[in-house]
Amino acid sequence: MARYLNPKIDLIFKRIFGEHEKILKSFLNAILPLKPHEQIVSLNYLPTEQVPIIPERKRAIVDVKCVD
């Protein structure tokens, strides 16, 4: 019996889509209602750690950060 990792689990999702640009591009192009000329051709992974301007505040980690 084959066992697969569940991509609905946060750590697995980040591992798959955060480290494999081709898989993420393919996934996004498949689920987004984009016309052929609007398809995603490149990605730029942005830092997920947000350092606030006020040093006393806690740091924040963002799961997904996008720019179109």
For each residue, the residues with C-beta under 8 A, 3 or more apart:
1:
2:
3:
4:
5: 9 12 16
6: 9 12
7: 12 13 16
8: 12 13
9: 5 6 12 13
10: 13 14 63
11: 14 15
12: 5 6 7 8 9 15 16
13: 7 8 9 10 16 17
14: 10 11 17 18 63
15: 11 12 18 19
16: 5 7 12 13 19 20 23
17: 13 14 20 23 24 27
18: 14 15 24 45
19: 15 16
20: 16 17 23 24
21: 24 25 43 45
22: 25 26
23: 16 17 20 26 27
24: 17 18 20 21 27 28 43
25: 21 22 28 29 40 41 42 43
26: 22 23 29 30
27: 17 23 24 30 31
28: 24 25 31 32 40
29: 25 26 32 34 39 40
30: 26 27
31: 27 28
32: 28 29 40
33:
34: 29 38 39 40
35: 38 39
36: 39
37:
38: 34 35
39: 29 34 35 36
40: 25 28 29 32 34 43
41: 25
42: 25
43: 21 24 25 40
44: 67
45: 18 21
46: 65 66 67
47: 50 65
48: 61 62 63 65
49: 59 60 61 62
50: 47 59 60 61 62
51: 59
52: 55 57 58 59 60
53:
54: 57
55: 52
56:
57: 52 54
58: 52
59: 49 50 51 52
60: 49 50 52
61: 48 49 50
62: 48 49 50 65
63: 10 14 48
64:
65: 46 47 48 62
66: 46
67: 44 46
68:
